[in-house]
């Protein structure tokens, strides 16, 4: 029991990494969408 507890929680690290990937991906997508919208508004105006 002690040996299994001393081992690092792999699932926690995996979920944390997935959260970071989703956060960074969402930020990149939001930045691209915002820049595209800004360019479109400048072209239209």
Wavefront OBJ file of the C-alpha trace (Angstrom):
o trace
v 0.000 0.000 0.000
v 2.828 2.400 0.883
v 4.683 1.654 -2.362
v 1.647 2.499 -4.501
v 1.089 5.720 -2.514
v 4.713 6.819 -2.984
v 4.411 6.460 -6.774
v 3.527 9.731 -8.551
v -0.151 10.153 -9.519
v -0.020 9.628 -13.269
v -3.684 10.479 -13.841
v -3.346 13.837 -12.073
v -0.329 14.773 -14.190
v -2.182 13.670 -17.345
v -5.270 15.741 -16.514
v -3.103 18.752 -15.639
v -1.253 18.449 -18.955
v -4.537 18.100 -20.858
v -5.874 21.199 -19.085
v -2.772 23.175 -20.105
v -3.071 21.974 -23.728
v -6.766 22.900 -23.866
v -6.073 26.298 -22.297
v -3.235 27.112 -24.698
v -5.208 25.799 -27.689
v -8.239 27.872 -26.772
v -6.075 30.979 -26.331
v -4.423 30.472 -29.735
v -7.791 29.915 -31.437
v -9.249 32.998 -29.716
v -6.243 35.128 -30.749
v -6.498 33.943 -34.372
v -10.272 34.563 -34.475
v -9.871 38.015 -32.898
v -7.115 39.059 -35.330
v -9.143 37.763 -38.292
v -12.227 39.655 -37.128
v -10.138 42.796 -36.608
v -8.693 42.520 -40.128
v -12.169 41.975 -41.610
v -13.561 45.007 -39.768
v -10.649 47.146 -41.012
v -11.165 45.949 -44.603
v -14.925 46.575 -44.450
v -14.508 50.025 -42.826
l 1 2 3 4 5 6 7 8 9 10 11 12 13 14 15 16 17 18 19 20 21 22 23 24 25 26 27 28 29 30 31 32 33 34 35 36 37 38 39 40 41 42 43 44 45
